[in-house]
Amino acid sequence: MPAHDIIDNRIARKGFDKDYYAYDEVFDDIPSTFTIKETSEYMDVAEITIRRWAKEGKLPFQKIGRNYVFHVDDLRKLKRKMSRKSITG
């Protein structure tokens, strides 16, 4: 699911009682880490791309057992960086 859909869904769950919501009001229930599947949905790329980025060192991760875990803050930073590159060309 693209990031904007995730945001829309979270806001919809909160209702539209007010015109403005603080960041914490919308995102207070987001976990601090994502799985590969959640990461691929957030970044809007295939799971194999997330695995490749992790192995190439482009995306920091922790390995818990056989599972890759990605910190949401790292994902936000990478997404902003990618967004700036696409804007500037």
C-alpha positions in Angstrom: 0.0 0.0 0.0 1.5 3.4 -0.9 2.4 5.7 1.9 -0.4 8.2 1.1 -3.0 5.4 1.4 -1.6 4.4 4.8 -1.9 8.1 5.9 -5.4 8.4 4.5 -6.5 5.1 6.3 -5.0 6.3 9.6 -6.8 9.7 9.3 -10.0 8.0 8.4 -9.8 5.8 11.4 -9.4 8.8 13.6 -12.4 10.5 12.0 -12.7 14.0 10.7 -13.7 15.8 13.9 -11.2 18.6 13.3 -9.5 20.3 10.4 -5.9 19.7 11.7 -4.3 16.7 13.3 -0.9 16.8 15.0 1.6 14.3 13.7 1.4 12.2 17.0 -2.3 12.1 16.8 -2.2 10.3 13.4 1.0 8.3 13.8 1.0 7.4 17.5 0.2 3.7 16.7 2.8 3.1 14.0 5.3 0.5 15.1 8.9 1.5 15.3 10.0 -1.3 13.0 8.6 -2.8 9.8 9.0 -6.2 8.2 10.2 -6.7 4.6 6.6 -6.8 3.4 5.6 -3.7 5.3 8.7 -1.9 4.2 8.1 -2.7 0.5 4.5 -1.4 0.8 5.7 1.8 2.5 8.5 2.4 0.0 6.2 1.3 -2.9 8.8 -1.2 -4.3 9.0 -5.0 -4.6 10.1 -7.0 -1.6 13.1 -8.2 -3.6 14.2 -4.6 -4.0 14.1 -4.1 -0.2 16.3 -7.3 0.2 18.7 -6.0 -2.4 19.0 -2.5 -0.8 19.6 -4.1 2.5 22.3 -6.4 1.2 23.9 -3.5 -0.7 23.9 -1.4 2.5 21.5 1.2 1.1 19.0 0.4 3.7 20.0 -0.2 7.4 18.4 -3.3 8.9 18.6 -5.7 11.8 18.3 -9.4 11.4 16.2 -11.2 14.1 16.4 -14.9 13.4 15.8 -15.2 9.7 13.7 -12.0 9.6 14.9 -8.6 8.4 13.6 -5.7 10.5 13.7 -2.1 9.3 13.5 1.0 11.6 10.7 3.4 10.4 13.0 6.5 11.0 15.5 5.0 8.5 12.8 4.4 6.0 11.5 7.9 6.3 15.0 9.3 5.7 15.6 7.1 2.6 12.2 8.0 1.2 12.9 11.7 1.6 16.3 11.3 0.0 14.7 9.4 -2.9 12.0 12.0 -3.3 14.6 14.8 -3.5 16.6 12.9 -6.1 13.6 12.4 -8.3 12.7 16.1 -8.0 16.2 17.4 -8.8 16.8 14.7 -11.4 
